[in-house]
């Protein structure tokens, strides 16, 4: 019995793996905030109102992330409470 041949190792089998069943959204916070506000990075650089709005949402994002991390650590340290 012969082993696999070059012909059996097609490009579609090697280079294009099947699509995963779950896709994860891995966008950076700034990109997510810009998409939410409908602004571009040029708007943020040139418009002080847009800059302040994006800065406010970014600060809110950091507060929420920090609170989530603290809750997660507290659950690890105190699993019964």
Secondary structure, DSSP 8 states (H G I E B T S, - for coil): -----TTTS-HHHHTS----S-------HHHHHHHHHT--HHHHHH-HHHHHHHHHHHHHHHHHHHHHHHHHHHHHH-TT-
